[in-house]
Amino acid sequence: MTSDSSVQAHHVEFAITLADTARGMIEQNKRDQLGVSVKPDRSLVTAMDMAIEKELRAMINARFPDHGIIGEEQDWERPEAEFVWVLDPIDGTASFIAGMPVYGTLIALAHRGVPVLGIIDIPPVDARWLGVEGRPTLKNGAPCRVKSCDDLSRAMMSTSNPDFYSEEERPALDLLRRQTNWRIYGAAALAYGLLTDGGTDIALDTGLKVYDYAPFRPVIEGAGGIITDWQGNPITLKTGPRILAAGDAGQHRAVVQMLNGLNIPA
């Protein structure tokens, strides 16, 4: 960890404790008595989502009472604080309900609006990525690295769900489908972890909220990759619903230029 980093060792240790707590709750309860309900935006939520977020919030408030908290299932607390924790207790809730092993917990710590610590934890496949500003990203404790891909026509891309794209955004998905060699659908946050391992090359998504992507910046950047919005702006807590990640910076620039050429309304 660099000496001038805003992230301190106790922040990292605490984030790992949060992830361990969430994983323990998920593994203990699995899919028994999920208590599924539908939110006003038609997304799904389970009693487990709410129980995990409640527990993690209580832990944060006890340890760092001046820190902010942004979570998917409850009202935001102190979102303008210098340090803000961002929580998605179960990313991929629909997959969790269906029993598809791509669900997990996302945890980030932002400093002055910029995510500087991130965890992608996917219990069903026993995979955890830890990204910290100024440090190499670790997968299950070992450094990992994106791969170079100098030809988009040989690239493997991922997107969480084609249904998330509006009619105005659909040309972006169609463009990347044409330009890349293979597509992976439905992996949610797991796809961004796999990109840091060099498993995939490009990730394109829309329809996301800040708690869906906040951990991705430190995780991907620490593995040598790049993640921005579709205009090429770095990820912050103010980023909108559209994100683009790549292992190869040159290919990322090329895709940003292609997307900007579509003139998709903001």
Protein Blocks (a to p, Z undefined) as FASTA:
>chain_A
ZZkbcbdfklmmmmmmmmmmmmmmmmmnmmgoklpacdfkopacdfklmmmmmmmmmmmm
mmmmmbccddfkbccehklbmbdcdddfbghklmmmnopakbccdddddeehiafbdcdd
dfknopacdddehiacdeehiacdddddfbfklpccddfblklpcfklmmmmmmmmmmpm
bdcehklmmlmmmmmnomambdcdehiafklmmmmmmmmmmnopacddfkopacdfkbcf
bdcddfblklmmmmmmmmmmnopaZZ
